[in-house]
């Protein structure tokens, strides 16, 4: 089946700049504005959140939508989900549309799990018989059997999210719009969600998926749209779309630097010794970057302020988004390092030829004292690193999800002489 | 003009596809005129209307220890207060009805109107999280909030029946017309509320204005005094344009058979309510496209 599922033509959406103030303001402001506008003819400023976007998606495709904040992703989604109306243009959706803009929309804390399943199902557009029909599956998926008749205000946040996703996941529309649902929940739950979405896609449904998680996009989608400043700049293979998006992010001046003085990733009980971490950009003197190519040298700059404490240890790790550690380097693993450091200063850590597979990684950093055998400061997810192949293999090759986090060139040939087994 | 694009597309796709399964087609484009009403959608979302109403009812009575008792206590205590203050102290006439019955018969429709109007006015703001996250016909929100008022009314009505029995008032055939007056009160509350709800999304001033309006409305309606106290002539005519005048007068007449309301006045009220209501629905549905952007 190659019928069209979604067809968008010349979609535009205009917002008025400063509209927020007028909304939260009062009648008084409105009257004043109206008076002013009547003698100075409308000089309001507008912004095109979506500017002439057209595309077509076939049935059964799983398409990612990539773009920075403010690129129009959410606006496009809100229009397709019919939450807001376009200023001009047209869209056609073939089939029932289900949207998951936020799990748990419309959950009421006073109502029990059972009551919320029905309410939430109805909000998502399910008929009563559909909810009845799927009820047991929803309960099983959410693993909350025992608490079915407990008001959800007594649920743990994990249970709440599981139940909410379960209802949404069992909605069976032909077109599913998913926006950042994976941002919630723990890793195990995120995997379960991804699995469910794989299943949905395998059933030949059309899925439109917005996320900042490039790995999830790469894993789920075969093609993607890239939006920039309200315009569609690319539609095609997911790898190219991600590469284009990551390259466009190089322009973010501070993207490769993270201030660690008040970082949410600092582990409990740690002193505030680390002040910053950055990945040096060899192309720009004094600049930072967070996009690297496979096989490149990495140079991290770590700044600290440890007062009169004398430290002699630092370690840096790179983890995949799944949480799995891929690389750990440290002063204790470097035979030429035999120094101590104190006061304010910085450390330089170089990792030659980093063989990371394409994707997004988290960087953690720790410093401490070897004699005391403890970390004095430890910040996880200090910064993110985006790796793309950039022709590492000498061709358009890339690893598939599940083929590991390490990229390694290799040589292959058909051997001329068959190996002799006798030896 | 009133032609629905959605239906048109559905039919054409049916012709093209032959025997392939026909998928419903949704067309998204800026809406114009009466097309924005999309009344056929309301049928598809019946279940949601039911669950929204059920949610309001359950949440309201779940945590309150006295539960349904509040529904009875509120009008009864107000009735007692009015009987003492307006009946015995101010000695306002009650058209020959026992004071408690005179006041309760007015309080029931008035509270139905005032409660529904207040809730409808606030409904969009209080369900902003729903409106910005998921699509459904927004008009379900105000419509579902009327359920609460109806249930409250039904419970309080039992009290009125008990009171009638206690005062040995024989039921009058006019009681059969009560549903019509209830409908008129609900129509007025929704009709006005829909307008205010839309303004409330834009100007939160409405939240301060509504309680004041309700208070004003109570004195502009014959809740604590009989209509006969209003001077006849132009003032009386203007007064009866308030739909709640006809409703309350009708209520008192329906249970006692005394002082029937002016039929012409009731007819005019009904027309006003109808215009308010139809206009309100139309205005609401036209405006609902932008709720998510501004709420």
Interface residues (C-beta under 8 A of the other chain):
Chain A: X15 X19 X23 X24 X25 X26 X27 X28 X30 X78 X79 X80 X81 X82 X83 X84 X85 X86 X87 X88 X89 X90 X91 X92 X93 X94 X95 X96 X97 X99 X101 X102 X105 X106 X108 X110 X111 X115 X118 X119 X122 X123 X124 X125 X126 X127 X128 X151 X174
Chain B: X9 X13 X23 X24 X25 X26 X27 X28 X29 X30 X31 X45 X47 X48 X50 X51 X52 X54 X55 X58 X59 X62 X63 X129 X130 X131 X132 X133 X134 X135 X136 X202 X203 X204 X205 X289 X290 X292 X293 X294
